[in-house]
Amino acid sequence: HKPMPNPVRRPSPAARFRSEIEKAEAAGADRPEMKLRLTRADASQLKRDPEVAMSDISFADGAMRFLGVVVEEGGVTTSELVTSA
């Protein structure tokens, strides 16, 4: 019998969205205009990720922000970065 292939590891939400935010910014989008819509699971993982610096996440005025981008938690089946650009 064949050995089982290694499961493909998806990047953590932090790594994935850090990259997406940087790409969007490079394409001309402004962070204050962006919004991260995260599944509850991805939001939870983001908050608990030991690789994420304390300075990368903030909670102010009733909103969570990751790298300066507002996070909306829940209400979606797939996490996404929404830009106005």
PALUMMAR-317970 format. One record per atom (N, C-alpha, C): residue number from 1; residue in three letters; atom name; z, y, x. Coordinates in Angstrom, 3 decimals. Atoms other than C-alpha are relative to their C-alpha. Layout:
N
R  pos  code  site         w         v         u
R  NUM   Ala    CA         Z         Y         X
...
//
This chain:
85
R  pos  code  site         w         v         u
R    1   His     N     0.000    -1.188     0.831
R    1   His    CA     0.000     0.000     0.000
R    1   His     C     0.000     1.250     0.874
R    2   Lys     N     0.131    -1.261    -0.744
R    2   Lys    CA    -0.685     3.576     1.051
R    2   Lys     C     1.326     0.752     0.031
R    3   Pro     N    -1.194    -0.867    -0.009
R    3   Pro    CA     2.098     5.906     2.182
R    3   Pro     C    -0.204     1.166    -0.967
R    4   Met     N     0.068    -1.133     0.929
R    4   Met    CA     2.906     8.654    -0.299
R    4   Met     C    -0.341     1.268     0.782
R    5   Pro     N     0.290    -1.265    -0.697
R    5   Pro    CA     1.347    11.996     0.656
R    5   Pro     C     1.195     0.938    -0.143
R    6   Asn     N    -1.082    -0.980     0.073
R    6   Asn    CA     3.791    14.772     1.423
R    6   Asn     C    -0.306     0.978    -1.122
R    7   Pro     N     0.262    -0.977     1.062
R    7   Pro    CA     4.223    17.043    -1.579
R    7   Pro     C    -0.322     1.360     0.622
R    8   Val     N     0.358    -1.322    -0.490
R    8   Val    CA     2.637    20.452    -1.099
R    8   Val     C     1.128     0.948    -0.363
R    9   Arg     N    -1.094    -0.936     0.255
R    9   Arg    CA     5.424    22.983    -0.707
R    9   Arg     C    -0.581     1.363    -0.335
R   10   Arg     N     0.417    -1.350     0.374
R   10   Arg    CA     4.773    26.159    -2.591
R   10   Arg     C     0.905     0.983     0.731
R   11   Pro     N    -0.884    -1.003    -0.630
R   11   Pro    CA     6.012    29.291    -0.875
R   11   Pro     C     1.072     0.439    -0.995
R   12   Ser     N    -1.062    -0.489     0.873
R   12   Ser    CA     9.274    30.650    -2.246
R   12   Ser     C    -0.509     1.230    -0.750
R   13   Pro     N     0.410    -1.223     0.703
R   13   Pro    CA     8.952    33.410    -4.856
R   13   Pro     C     0.096     1.233     0.913
R   14   Ala     N    -0.152    -1.151    -0.896
R   14   Ala    CA    10.228    35.849    -2.202
R   14   Ala     C    -1.186     0.107     0.949
R   15   Ala     N     1.113    -0.019    -0.951
R   15   Ala    CA     7.551    34.867     0.331
R   15   Ala     C    -1.311     0.309    -0.719
R   16   Arg     N     1.242    -0.199     0.759
R   16   Arg    CA     4.797    34.729    -2.294
R   16   Arg     C    -0.163     1.448    -0.433
R   17   Phe     N     0.137    -1.348     0.540
R   17   Phe    CA     5.549    38.094    -3.868
R   17   Phe     C     0.095     1.079     1.062
R   18   Arg     N     0.015    -0.948    -1.121
R   18   Arg    CA     6.307    39.862    -0.577
R   18   Arg     C    -1.458     0.183     0.442
R   19   Ser     N     1.400    -0.026    -0.410
R   19   Ser    CA     2.746    38.949     0.426
R   19   Ser     C    -0.864     0.707    -1.047
R   20   Glu     N     0.804    -0.620     1.064
R   20   Glu    CA     1.279    39.948    -2.962
R   20   Glu     C     0.250     1.503    -0.099
R   21   Ile     N    -0.337    -1.429     0.048
R   21   Ile    CA     3.124    43.301    -2.950
R   21   Ile     C    -0.689     0.726     1.160
R   22   Glu     N     0.634    -0.625    -1.167
R   22   Glu    CA     1.853    44.063     0.570
R   22   Glu     C    -1.515     0.093    -0.182
R   23   Lys     N     1.453    -0.031     0.248
R   23   Lys    CA    -1.733    43.132    -0.408
R   23   Lys     C    -0.362     1.068    -1.023
R   24   Ala     N     0.271    -0.993     1.037
R   24   Ala    CA    -1.583    45.286    -3.546
R   24   Ala     C     0.147     1.411     0.561
R   25   Glu     N    -0.224    -1.307    -0.610
R   25   Glu    CA    -0.191    48.189    -1.540
R   25   Glu     C    -1.163     0.354     0.928
R   26   Ala     N     1.131    -0.219    -0.900
R   26   Ala    CA    -2.961    47.784     1.046
R   26   Ala     C    -1.262     0.350    -0.792
R   27   Ala     N     1.159    -0.279     0.855
R   27   Ala    CA    -5.455    47.917    -1.845
R   27   Ala     C     0.154     1.328    -0.747
R   28   Gly     N    -0.164    -1.327     0.582
R   28   Gly    CA    -4.026    51.273    -2.935
R   28   Gly     C     1.014     0.121    -1.117
R   29   Ala     N    -1.004    -0.068     1.073
R   29   Ala    CA    -1.338    50.375    -5.495
R   29   Ala     C     1.312     0.573     0.554
R   30   Asp     N    -1.303    -0.557    -0.384
R   30   Asp    CA     2.009    52.209    -5.400
R   30   Asp     C     1.098    -0.911    -0.525
R   31   Arg     N    -1.096     0.894     0.415
R   31   Arg    CA     5.204    50.131    -5.506
R   31   Arg     C     0.684     0.445    -1.284
R   32   Pro     N    -0.650    -0.401     1.259
R   32   Pro    CA     6.800    52.295    -8.243
R   32   Pro     C    -0.849    -0.307    -1.235
R   33   Glu     N     0.898     0.296     1.120
R   33   Glu    CA     3.755    51.514   -10.415
R   33   Glu     C    -0.152    -1.507    -0.231
R   34   Met     N     0.123     1.452     0.116
R   34   Met    CA     3.996    47.739    -9.840
R   34   Met     C     1.153    -0.570    -0.819
R   35   Lys     N    -1.051     0.700     0.721
R   35   Lys    CA     5.971    45.260   -11.901
R   35   Lys     C    -0.123    -1.486     0.317
R   36   Leu     N    -0.032     1.445    -0.202
R   36   Leu    CA     7.010    41.706   -11.076
R   36   Leu     C     0.490    -0.640    -1.291
R   37   Arg     N    -0.419     0.763     1.176
R   37   Arg    CA     7.079    39.498   -14.156
R   37   Arg     C     0.289    -1.410     0.480
R   38   Leu     N    -0.409     1.294    -0.541
R   38   Leu    CA     9.056    36.420   -13.156
R   38   Leu     C     0.537    -0.922    -1.082
R   39   Thr     N    -0.652     0.990     0.850
R   39   Thr    CA     9.960    33.221   -14.919
R   39   Thr     C     1.486     0.046     0.328
R   40   Arg     N    -1.445     0.024    -0.280
R   40   Arg    CA    13.713    32.757   -15.212
R   40   Arg     C     0.302    -0.820     1.253
R   41   Ala     N    -0.226     0.854    -1.171
R   41   Ala    CA    13.508    29.982   -12.612
R   41   Ala     C    -0.335     0.739     1.295
R   42   Asp     N     0.375    -0.744    -1.205
R   42   Asp    CA    11.650    32.176   -10.076
R   42   Asp     C     0.963     1.147     0.274
R   43   Ala     N    -0.955    -1.098    -0.171
R   43   Ala    CA    14.011    35.097   -10.691
R   43   Ala     C     1.310    -0.530     0.573
R   44   Ser     N    -1.231     0.611    -0.483
R   44   Ser    CA    16.997    32.824   -10.151
R   44   Ser     C    -0.142    -0.402     1.474
R   45   Gln     N     0.250     0.419    -1.383
R   45   Gln    CA    15.456    31.410    -6.970
R   45   Gln     C    -0.046     1.211     0.930
R   46   Leu     N     0.089    -1.224    -0.800
R   46   Leu    CA    14.705    34.923    -5.703
R   46   Leu     C     1.396     0.546     0.307
R   47   Lys     N    -1.361    -0.529    -0.179
R   47   Lys    CA    18.329    36.021    -6.233
R   47   Lys     C     0.821    -0.851     0.954
R   48   Arg     N    -0.815     0.916    -0.813
R   48   Arg    CA    19.677    32.950    -4.416
R   48   Arg     C    -0.601    -0.331     1.363
R   49   Asp     N     0.713     0.356    -1.230
R   49   Asp    CA    17.153    32.754    -1.557
R   49   Asp     C     0.735     0.537     1.229
R   50   Pro     N    -0.730    -0.463    -1.183
R   50   Pro    CA    19.079    32.849     1.743
R   50   Pro     C    -0.889     0.752     0.993
R   51   Glu     N     0.928    -0.697    -0.894
R   51   Glu    CA    15.946    34.190     3.484
R   51   Glu     C    -0.214     1.458    -0.401
R   52   Val     N     0.212    -1.363     0.491
R   52   Val    CA    15.954    37.376     1.384
R   52   Val     C     1.151     0.892     0.470
R   53   Ala     N    -1.015    -0.938    -0.481
R   53   Ala    CA    17.771    40.303     3.002
R   53   Ala     C     0.642     0.722    -1.175
R   54   Met     N    -0.716    -0.725     1.053
R   54   Met    CA    20.410    42.045     0.902
R   54   Met     C    -0.714     1.304    -0.327
R   55   Ser     N     0.674    -1.280     0.212
R   55   Ser    CA    18.421    45.253     1.362
R   55   Ser     C    -1.317    -0.145    -0.768
R   56   Asp     N     1.276     0.209     0.703
R   56   Asp    CA    15.311    43.672    -0.246
R   56   Asp     C     0.155    -0.038    -1.518
R   57   Ile     N    -0.252     0.070     1.442
R   57   Ile    CA    16.939    43.299    -3.678
R   57   Ile     C     1.029     1.058    -0.363
R   58   Ser     N    -0.980    -0.983     0.467
R   58   Ser    CA    18.680    46.063    -5.587
R   58   Ser     C     0.137    -0.098    -1.515
R   59   Phe     N    -0.282    -0.041     1.426
R   59   Phe    CA    20.264    46.389    -8.998
R   59   Phe     C     0.506     1.409    -0.291
R   60   Ala     N    -0.396    -1.362     0.340
R   60   Ala    CA    20.378    49.915   -10.385
R   60   Ala     C    -0.598     0.361    -1.348
R   61   Asp     N     0.472    -0.461     1.307
R   61   Asp    CA    20.028    51.551   -13.803
R   61   Asp     C    -0.424    -1.169    -0.889
R   62   Gly     N     0.286     1.144     0.845
R   62   Gly    CA    20.026    48.132   -15.454
R   62   Gly     C    -1.246    -0.787     0.387
R   63   Ala     N     1.226     0.694    -0.419
R   63   Ala    CA    16.983    46.955   -13.485
R   63   Ala     C     0.188    -0.633     1.371
R   64   Met     N     0.037     0.647    -1.307
R   64   Met    CA    16.521    44.522   -10.653
R   64   Met     C    -1.302     0.413     0.666
R   65   Arg     N     1.206    -0.313    -0.758
R   65   Arg    CA    14.077    45.510    -7.925
R   65   Arg     C    -0.075    -0.911     1.220
R   66   Phe     N     0.260     0.768    -1.218
R   66   Phe    CA    12.519    43.408    -5.167
R   66   Phe     C    -0.983     0.810     0.817
R   67   Leu     N     0.826    -0.840    -0.879
R   67   Leu    CA    11.130    45.474    -2.276
R   67   Leu     C    -0.469     1.263    -0.719
R   68   Gly     N     0.325    -1.229     0.711
R   68   Gly    CA    11.195    48.505    -4.569
R   68   Gly     C    -0.831    -0.192    -1.254
R   69   Val     N     0.813     0.290     1.184
R   69   Val    CA     9.239    46.781    -7.354
R   69   Val     C     0.908    -0.515    -1.118
R   70   Val     N    -0.819     0.399     1.143
R   70   Val    CA    10.839    46.462   -10.807
R   70   Val     C    -0.304    -1.458    -0.359
R   71   Val     N     0.130     1.403     0.381
R   71   Val    CA    11.476    42.842   -11.828
R   71   Val     C     0.321    -0.149    -1.482
R   72   Glu     N    -0.261     0.394     1.385
R   72   Glu    CA    11.153    41.667   -15.441
R   72   Glu     C     0.238    -1.494     0.020
R   73   Glu     N    -0.389     1.411    -0.059
R   73   Glu    CA    12.920    38.350   -15.850
R   73   Glu     C    -0.195    -0.667    -1.355
R   74   Gly     N     0.195     0.775     1.223
R   74   Gly    CA    11.792    35.801   -18.418
R   74   Gly     C    -1.149     0.517    -0.843
R   75   Gly     N     1.056    -0.394     0.914
R   75   Gly    CA     9.265    35.930   -21.210
R   75   Gly     C    -1.410    -0.346     0.477
R   76   Val     N     1.308     0.415    -0.517
R   76   Val    CA     6.437    34.537   -19.047
R   76   Val     C     0.083    -1.456     0.418
R   77   Thr     N     0.029     1.400    -0.435
R   77   Thr    CA     5.352    30.987   -18.230
R   77   Thr     C    -0.418    -0.121     1.449
R   78   Thr     N     0.415    -0.017    -1.399
R   78   Thr    CA     3.873    31.938   -14.865
R   78   Thr     C     0.369     1.370     0.571
R   79   Ser     N    -0.379    -1.267    -0.628
R   79   Ser    CA     5.267    34.576   -12.520
R   79   Ser     C    -1.232     0.714     0.527
R   80   Glu     N     1.144    -0.777    -0.472
R   80   Glu    CA     2.917    37.411   -11.620
R   80   Glu     C     0.423     1.391     0.415
R   81   Leu     N    -0.148    -1.408    -0.382
R   81   Leu    CA     2.684    40.796    -9.944
R   81   Leu     C    -1.024     0.771    -0.809
R   82   Val     N     0.891    -0.827     0.807
R   82   Val    CA     1.230    43.410   -12.276
R   82   Val     C    -0.101     1.361     0.672
R   83   Thr     N     0.222    -1.320    -0.591
R   83   Thr    CA    -0.324    46.524   -10.784
R   83   Thr     C    -0.848     0.831    -0.962
R   84   Ser     N     0.818    -0.878     0.841
R   84   Ser    CA    -1.878    49.523   -12.462
R   84   Ser     C    -1.392     0.146     0.591
R   85   Ala     N     1.299    -0.163    -0.671
R   85   Ala    CA    -4.697    49.493    -9.914
R   85   Ala     C    -0.989    -1.080    -0.440
//
